[in-house]
Amino acid sequence: MVNYKVELDRKTCIGCRACTVACTNFVPDGDKAKVVSEIIEQSELKSNTEGKDACPVKCITITKIEEEKES
């Protein structure tokens, strides 16, 4: 199973909430936004990418988590 890590840089976030409109994994947190689930599955990638792409200051990153291979 492929998983992804979602990170939001709160220092860069301007609190416009565009990500929260695009994806339910992002929610308002005071005058900023925050990520609900930092680790997501492949099935959640599309909506999280839409949230990332909606951000005007590009403070959201999504990184593929490499699976550990068994010996």
N, C-alpha and C positions, 0 to 999 in steps of 0.2 A: 504494500500500500504506500502511495506517495503522499507525503504531508508537506505543508508549507507553513512558514513562519511569517506572521503579519506584524509589522512594527510601525508605530506612528511617533514621529519626533515632535513631542509636545512643545519644544522651544520654537520650532518653525511653524507649528499650527497657528492659524489666524482665527480659528473659531467660526469659520463661515458655514460649517455644517453640511457642506456639499456631500461629503462622504456618508453622512448619516442618512441623507435622502436616497442615495444610490444603493446602500447596503446596510442590512440590519446588524452586521457585525461591528459597526461603528455607532457609538452613542454619544450624546452630549455629556460633558463632564465639566461643569462650571462654564468658563468662557473658552474652553477648548473641546476637543473630541477625544475619545479613547476607544481602544480595541476591546471588544468583549472576549473573544477567544483568540489568543495569539497563535495557537496551532490549529490549522484548518486542514480539511481533506480535499482531495481533488474535486469532489462534487461542489465544494464551496468556493473554488478558485474564481469562477466567472464573476459572481456577484462581488467578491472582494476586490477583484481587478477593476470592476466598474467603480467601486468606491475610491480606489487608488487613483484612477484616471480622472475622477471628478475633482480631485484636490487641485486648486489653482496654484498652490505653493509647493506641490510635489513632496509632501512630508511623510508619505506612506510608502513603505517598501514591502515587497512580498518575495520571500526567498524559499527556494525548494530545499527541503531537508533531505539530505542524502541518507539512504538506508544503509545500515551496517550489514556487511556481508558476513554470513556465518562461515566459519572455517571448516 
